[in-house]
Amino acid sequence: MTVFHLLVYLSLLVFLAAVIARVVRIARMPIHLRWELYPVPHEKGRAKYGGSALEEVDWWTKPRQVDRIGELAAMIPEMLFLKGLWEHNRPMWFGSFALHFGLYLLIGEVALLVLSGLLSIAGATGGILDILLSLILILAWVGCILGMIGTIIMLYKRLADRKLRLHTNASHFFNLLLLGAIYLTGLLWVASDSSYAANVSAFFVGWMSLSAMPALPAIGYWHIGCVLLFFVYFPFTHMTHAFIKWFTYHDVRWEDQPNLPEGKMQAEIEKLESQIVTWAAPHVNADGRKTWVDIVSETGEEKKEK
């Protein structure tokens, strides 16, 4: 095992540990205020016209019919093609789509590299490996070009668009520059190395099997370094919306579980209602001793001082 092996494993360990910790933390957060927005895609047979189970008499006593296919049909276009951005902010769409979809293609490349690495370790030769290497090369080219275009467009928009600049800070620029560095070094590596697919595949075989890694061109090491930095940096940034969006959809936008007497949700709400309120806003009338139940039970009448 070399220092390079250790860097790869350490980066992946930090990435996985931090992502898991963040997912657990978010999953344990208090129940969100219900939005009551319709249609909800998992309303079986009703979502297409904006209906819900609330149309039924005594709806909470009847079995819920949840349409998971409907959920996927709503989420996949948003996750892959940024459907919401296309519908509500068309000028921002292409740059953001190119930036994100380029990354998706590189993730697909990594998945194929892992597969080809496992097959190589298992002793496979020719045939399927040649097909995988061809696909890896295509994904690298298209992903890096598309991602580079998206990076340039989004950097320009954040610099030139006055309204967008108001919502831009240093982290946005750093994120774009880091992604741009990944795309640029990847593009230069693919363009300058006629054996790119074979070399990057051999690199994966090396770190997966703890065996010797191939000698790579300098730009290859720069590219891998940028990718490893991204792995370590990603879990601590707002780029984690990549998976937090799952909670946004299922626990906020689409959350419509009935709150039944003596149910799990009711117990959680009662626990939250018993919390001490420390808000400083005078209209809340909190004194550091009252609970939410105390505050909402008040009449709102001001007490006159004697």
C-alpha positions in Angstrom: 0.0 0.0 0.0 1.3 3.4 -0.9 0.6 6.9 0.3 -1.7 7.4 -2.7 -3.7 4.4 -1.6 -4.1 5.9 1.8 -5.2 9.3 0.4 -7.9 7.6 -1.7 -9.2 5.5 1.2 -9.0 8.4 3.7 -11.0 10.7 1.3 -13.7 8.1 0.8 -13.9 7.4 4.5 -14.3 11.1 5.3 -17.0 11.4 2.6 -19.0 8.3 3.7 -18.8 9.1 7.4 -19.7 12.8 7.0 -22.6 12.0 4.6 -24.0 9.3 6.8 -23.7 11.6 9.9 -25.6 14.4 8.1 -28.3 12.1 6.8 -28.9 10.7 10.3 -28.9 14.2 11.8 -31.5 15.4 9.3 -33.6 12.3 9.6 -33.8 12.9 13.4 -34.9 16.6 13.1 -38.3 17.6 14.6 -41.3 17.1 12.4 -41.8 19.9 9.9 -44.9 22.1 9.7 -47.2 20.6 7.2 -47.5 22.5 3.9 -50.8 21.1 2.7 -49.9 21.7 -0.9 -51.6 19.6 -3.6 -51.4 17.7 -5.8 -49.1 15.2 -3.9 -47.7 12.8 -6.5 -48.2 9.7 -4.3 -52.0 10.2 -4.2 -53.0 7.2 -6.2 -55.5 8.0 -8.9 -56.0 11.6 -7.7 -52.7 13.4 -8.2 -53.4 14.1 -11.9 -56.3 16.4 -11.1 -54.9 17.8 -7.8 -57.1 15.6 -5.5 -56.3 13.9 -2.2 -57.6 11.4 0.3 -59.3 14.4 2.0 -62.1 14.1 -0.5 -63.3 10.9 1.3 -65.6 11.0 4.4 -63.7 9.8 7.5 -60.6 9.6 5.3 -58.3 8.9 8.2 -60.1 5.7 9.0 -59.5 4.2 5.6 -56.4 2.5 4.2 -54.0 4.9 2.5 -53.1 4.1 -1.1 -49.6 5.4 -1.8 -48.3 5.5 -5.4 -44.5 5.2 -5.3 -44.4 5.2 -9.1 -46.0 8.6 -9.1 -43.4 9.8 -6.7 -40.6 8.6 -8.9 -42.3 10.1 -12.0 -42.2 13.5 -10.2 -38.7 13.2 -8.7 -36.7 11.7 -11.6 -37.3 14.6 -14.0 -36.4 17.1 -11.2 -33.3 15.3 -10.2 -31.9 14.6 -13.6 -33.2 17.4 -15.7 -34.0 20.2 -13.1 -37.7 20.4 -14.2 -38.6 23.0 -11.6 -35.9 25.3 -12.9 -37.0 24.8 -16.5 -40.6 25.8 -15.5 -39.9 28.7 -13.2 -36.5 30.2 -14.1 -35.8 29.3 -17.7 -32.7 31.6 -18.2 -30.9 29.7 -15.4 -31.8 26.3 -16.7 -29.2 25.4 -19.3 -26.1 26.4 -17.3 -27.3 24.7 -14.2 -28.4 21.6 -16.2 -25.0 21.3 -17.9 -23.2 21.7 -14.6 -25.2 19.0 -12.9 -25.6 16.6 -15.7 -21.9 16.7 -16.5 -21.3 15.5 -12.9 -23.9 12.8 -13.3 -22.1 11.5 -16.3 -18.8 11.4 -14.4 -20.5 9.6 -11.6 -21.7 7.1 -14.2 -18.1 6.8 -15.4 -17.0 6.0 -11.9 -19.7 3.3 -11.6 -18.4 1.7 -14.8 -14.8 2.0 -13.6 -15.7 0.1 -10.4 -17.5 -2.5 -12.4 -14.6 -2.9 -14.8 -12.2 -3.0 -11.8 -14.2 -5.8 -10.2 -14.3 -7.8 -13.4 -10.5 -7.3 -14.0 -9.8 -8.5 -10.4 -12.0 -11.5 -11.1 -9.9 -12.3 -14.1 -12.1 -11.2 -17.0 -10.4 -10.1 -20.2 -11.5 -8.6 -23.6 -15.2 -8.6 -24.6 -17.2 -6.9 -21.9 -14.1 -5.0 -20.6 -13.5 -3.5 -24.0 -17.1 -2.3 -24.2 -16.9 -0.8 -20.7 -13.7 1.0 -21.6 -15.4 2.5 -24.6 -18.3 3.7 -22.5 -15.9 5.1 -19.9 -14.2 7.1 -22.6 -17.5 8.5 -24.0 -18.8 9.4 -20.5 -15.5 11.2 -19.7 -15.6 13.2 -22.8 -19.2 14.2 -22.7 -19.3 14.7 -18.9 -16.2 17.0 -18.8 -17.3 19.1 -21.9 -20.9 19.5 -20.6 -19.7 20.2 -17.1 -17.1 22.8 -18.3 -19.8 24.6 -20.3 -22.1 24.7 -17.3 -19.3 26.0 -15.0 -18.5 28.8 -17.3 -22.1 29.8 -17.8 -22.9 29.7 -14.0 -19.8 31.7 -13.1 -20.8 34.3 -15.7 -24.3 34.5 -14.4 -23.2 34.8 -10.7 -20.8 37.7 -11.7 -23.0 39.5 -14.3 -26.6 39.0 -12.9 -27.2 41.7 -10.3 -30.1 39.9 -8.7 -28.3 36.6 -8.5 -25.2 38.3 -7.2 -27.2 39.4 -4.1 -27.6 35.8 -3.2 -24.0 34.8 -4.0 -21.1 34.4 -1.5 -17.6 33.1 -1.6 -18.6 29.5 -1.2 -20.6 29.6 -4.4 -17.6 30.7 -6.4 -15.3 28.1 -4.7 -17.8 25.3 -5.4 -18.0 26.3 -9.1 -14.2 26.7 -9.3 -13.7 23.3 -7.7 -16.2 21.6 -10.1 -14.6 23.5 -13.0 -11.2 22.2 -12.0 -12.5 18.6 -12.0 -14.0 19.1 -15.5 -11.0 21.0 -16.9 -8.3 18.5 -15.6 -10.5 15.6 -16.7 -10.9 17.1 -20.2 -7.2 17.8 -20.5 -6.4 14.2 -19.4 -8.8 12.6 -21.8 -7.6 14.8 -24.7 -3.9 14.3 -24.0 -3.8 10.6 -23.1 -4.6 8.1 -25.8 -4.7 5.4 -23.2 -7.0 7.3 -20.8 -9.6 4.6 -20.3 -7.0 1.9 -19.8 -5.0 4.0 -17.4 -7.9 5.2 -15.3 -9.3 1.6 -15.2 -5.9 0.3 -14.0 -5.9 3.0 -11.4 -9.2 1.7 -10.0 -7.9 -1.9 -10.1 -4.9 -0.7 -8.1 -6.8 1.0 -5.3 -9.5 -1.6 -5.1 -7.1 -4.6 -4.9 -4.3 -2.8 -2.9 -2.0 -3.6 -5.8 0.4 -1.3 -7.7 -1.1 1.7 -9.5 0.0 2.6 -13.0 2.1 5.7 -13.7 -0.2 8.4 -14.8 0.4 11.7 -16.6 0.8 14.7 -14.4 -2.7 16.0 -15.4 -4.1 12.7 -14.3 -2.8 13.2 -10.8 -4.2 16.8 -10.7 -7.6 15.5 -11.8 -7.6 12.7 -9.1 -6.4 15.3 -6.5 -9.3 17.6 -7.4 -11.8 14.7 -7.2 -10.5 13.6 -3.8 -10.7 17.2 -2.5 -14.3 17.3 -3.7 -15.1 14.1 -1.8 -13.7 15.5 1.5 -15.3 19.0 1.0 -18.7 18.0 -0.4 -20.4 16.7 2.9 -19.8 20.1 4.6 -21.4 22.3 2.0 -24.8 23.2 0.7 -24.1 20.9 -2.3 -25.5 18.2 -0.1 -28.9 19.3 -1.4 -28.2 16.4 -3.8 -29.5 14.0 -1.1 -31.2 16.5 1.2 -33.8 17.1 -1.5 -35.1 13.6 -0.7 -36.1 14.9 2.8 -37.4 18.1 1.3 -39.8 16.2 -0.9 -40.9 13.3 1.4 -40.8 15.0 4.9 -41.9 18.5 3.9 -43.6 19.0 0.5 -45.3 15.6 0.3 -45.7 14.7 4.0 -49.4 13.9 4.5 -49.5 11.1 7.1 -52.6 11.4 9.2 -52.1 12.5 12.8 -54.1 9.9 14.7 -54.9 9.9 18.4 -52.2 8.0 20.4 -50.2 7.6 17.2 -46.4 8.1 16.8 -46.9 11.5 15.2 -49.1 12.7 18.1 -46.5 11.6 20.6 -43.8 13.5 18.7 -45.9 16.7 18.5 -46.7 16.6 22.2 -43.0 16.2 23.0 -42.2 19.3 20.9 -45.1 21.3 22.5 -43.6 20.7 25.9 -40.3 22.5 24.9 -39.4 25.7 26.7 -39.7 28.7 24.4 -36.7 31.1 24.4 -37.6 33.3 21.4 -36.8 37.0 22.1 -39.5 38.5 19.9 -41.9 40.4 22.2 -45.1 39.2 20.3 -44.2 35.6 21.3 -44.4 36.6 25.0 -41.8 34.0 26.0 -40.1 34.3 29.3 -37.7 31.3 29.3 -40.1 29.3 31.4 -43.2 28.9 29.3 -43.7 26.0 26.9 -45.4 26.2 23.5 -48.6 24.9 25.1 -48.5 27.7 27.7 -48.1 30.3 25.0 -50.8 29.1 22.6 -53.2 28.8 25.5 -52.9 32.4 26.4 -55.8 34.7 25.6 -53.6 37.4 24.1 -55.0 40.0 26.5 -52.3 42.4 27.9 -52.0 42.5 31.6 -52.3 45.9 33.1 -49.6 46.8 35.6 -51.0 47.9 39.0 
